[in-house]
Amino acid sequence: MQVTETLSQGLKREYDISLPASDLAAKLNGQLAELKSKVRINGFRPGKVPVEHLRKVYGKSVMADVVQEAIASANKKIVDDNGLRLAREPKIELPTDQAAIDAALEARGDLNFKVALEVLPVFEVGDFSQVALERLVADVEDADVDASIDRLAEERRTYTAKPEGAKAELHDRVTVDFSGTIKGVPFEGGEGKDIEVVLGSNSFIPGFEEQLLGVAAGDRRTIQATFPEAYAVRALAGQTGDFDVTVKAVAAREAFAIDDEFAKGLGFEGLDNLKAMIRDRIAADYARASRDKVKRQLLDKLDTQYGFELPEGLVNQEFDSIWTQVTREQQASGRSFADENTTEDAVRADYRKIAERRVRLGLLLAEVGNRADVKVSDEEMTQALVARARSYPGQEKQVWDFYRNNQQALAELRAPIYEEKVVDHIIGRARVAERKTPKEELLKPIDDEMPGLAQEIEQPAG
């Protein structure tokens, strides 16, 4: 086997490989010799089939295996001899001339092919002791606990119809039919029948409930309300809708005692136990929000502190994944780039930067985790697998078997666990200062431009 390096530029390498016909013939004969003792052909005793006959019958299929093994062997030799760490699997370029291919498959001619690959960048990793982070913390107020209990009580509250002509007040329940339009055009999800609206619950888009104050059964009213910019349906985000509303009933809520009996009805020993559980749950929510913000700070700082050449193939792969999602969402929403006051080129450029950031941080976290010998234990994987299976009630066994029999799926399950452990490793070595803050600041959503790094922090090829 002759290996000739033809390109070494940045992270890219290319090689010309030549496998002599004599080597191919030797490997073919070896494979046929092994096949001779195993194959059964009518008219020949076991183990007595002539090799030449085997060559005629199985030669090309066996040679195809020989060629595949030879290519794999050549790739391994390139990696081992040059001490390379591959970013992705190598690209193989076989001859396009059919005569050359046939000659190689019949061991009459040399097999010549090209290998193109990208290697991982080499960079220094600091000790992270000078990375300064701020951890936001918020106290769980009694009012937060009471509000949660009120919501639990609201789910069990009963209502009594108000007398004819009675006006709707705050906390009353109004039953309505409505049909909505945006700029005169009906939109999906804009109609509702017998919809119950509790005034003051903030369960509808801003402004909708407030404009129902003072209505009575039988009233008709036109309500104008604007969908939030962060509304889940992107086609409606920021849009102002006009709703024709018919009021069908108005009911007042009945008194509801929040006491030990109420708590016992929920499975607790008493009201104090219920409050303690809710306080712990809110504290856990605050802790998760705080941790998410620390992680985002860390990734932002690492992104600015580390700069190194990125494997173009990984960036392209990440960009393609992002762009597929963007295209899918755009098709679902029916909105164009012009509707967003931008152009496709501008959006592509923005997402290209995001793809580069994700690859850079993914490679950095992978290197940190490798040097720190971060591992995902079998117990952690089992817990994650159990949680995933439980999220599909009635299909737990099928989900369990799917992951157990699919190494790629298991890797995708392992990746986010590994990512969090590496992030915790870095945070544990950084300078972290706590700052008390109102819950509103702590719970403010993060501008999520990068939903995860899992793909990039998997161990690269090679």
Secondary structure as GFF3:
##gff-version 3
##sequence-region A 1 462
A	DSSP	beta_strand	2	9	.	.	.	ID=ss1
A	DSSP	beta_strand	12	19	.	.	.	ID=ss2
A	DSSP	alpha_helix	21	36	.	.	.	ID=ss3
A	DSSP	alpha_helix	51	82	.	.	.	ID=ss4
A	DSSP	beta_strand	91	93	.	.	.	ID=ss5
A	DSSP	alpha_helix	98	105	.	.	.	ID=ss6
A	DSSP	beta_strand	111	118	.	.	.	ID=ss7
A	DSSP	beta_strand	132	137	.	.	.	ID=ss8
A	DSSP	alpha_helix	142	156	.	.	.	ID=ss9
A	DSSP	beta_strand	159	161	.	.	.	ID=ss10
A	DSSP	beta_strand	173	182	.	.	.	ID=ss11
A	DSSP	beta_strand	185	198	.	.	.	ID=ss12
A	DSSP	three_ten_helix	210	212	.	.	.	ID=ss13
A	DSSP	beta_strand	220	226	.	.	.	ID=ss14
A	DSSP	beta_strand	240	253	.	.	.	ID=ss15
A	DSSP	alpha_helix	260	265	.	.	.	ID=ss16
A	DSSP	alpha_helix	271	305	.	.	.	ID=ss17
A	DSSP	alpha_helix	312	333	.	.	.	ID=ss18
A	DSSP	three_ten_helix	338	340	.	.	.	ID=ss19
A	DSSP	alpha_helix	344	371	.	.	.	ID=ss20
A	DSSP	alpha_helix	378	390	.	.	.	ID=ss21
A	DSSP	alpha_helix	396	404	.	.	.	ID=ss22
A	DSSP	alpha_helix	407	427	.	.	.	ID=ss23
A	DSSP	beta_strand	431	436	.	.	.	ID=ss24
A	DSSP	alpha_helix	439	442	.	.	.	ID=ss25
A	DSSP	alpha_helix	454	457	.	.	.	ID=ss26
###
